[in-house]
Amino acid sequence: MKRKKIGSSVYLLALLLFIILFFIKEFGLFTDSNINSAVPLPANLHPVVEERSQKLIQQAAKKGIVIVITDGFRSAEEQNRLYEKGRTAGGNVVTYAKGGESYHNFGLAVDFALKTQSGNVIWDMQYDGNQNGKADWAEVVQMAKTLGFEWGGDWAQFKDYPHLQMDFGLTIAELQQGERPPGDSSLVADTN
């Protein structure tokens, strides 16, 4: 009797699993990209992010710090290629976000680096090129925060030290469902 109950339970569990997998495949639930395709994705940086990035470059220059924006808007395809690094592609893991899971994919994030007097682009957080006794990286981060950026170095889990973003109070899930910050309607990709 006990054996029949266990067999029935296993059968029901297998049937339930089959039904769940069928719905996932049939209706596209829980895919890598739960993006609302009815709302076009941005194709550029949000104008506020672009403007504040330029202000950051200017403010840093006034303090003798040269910064380079190494990455800004990034398509979901580009994001997936980065995600593969350290997994199925060579190199180290550089991101934990797949395509459609990064603020870069919605034009709301930039990455930066420092440029030395000799022209080298570096990610040295201790470098003090303007020789004022403070790390240039920390000075740039403070300026960025004043301009309204969130810094990836403050994150509790994965620290992303070159990353600056403005989320406008929107989560990735909300962006995936089609919500957009004010002022970004002119930035959508042309689908014609």
Protein Blocks (a to p, Z undefined) as FASTA:
>chain_A
ZZmmmmmmmmmmmmmmmmmmmmmmmnopaifblcdfkbccdfbdcfklmmmmmmmmmmmm
mnopacddfbdcddfklmmmmmmgoplpgcjdfbfcdehiafklnopaccdddddfkopa
cfbfkbcfkonopafklmmmmmmmmnopacfklpmklccfkbccdekhpafklmmnopac
ehilmmpccfZZ
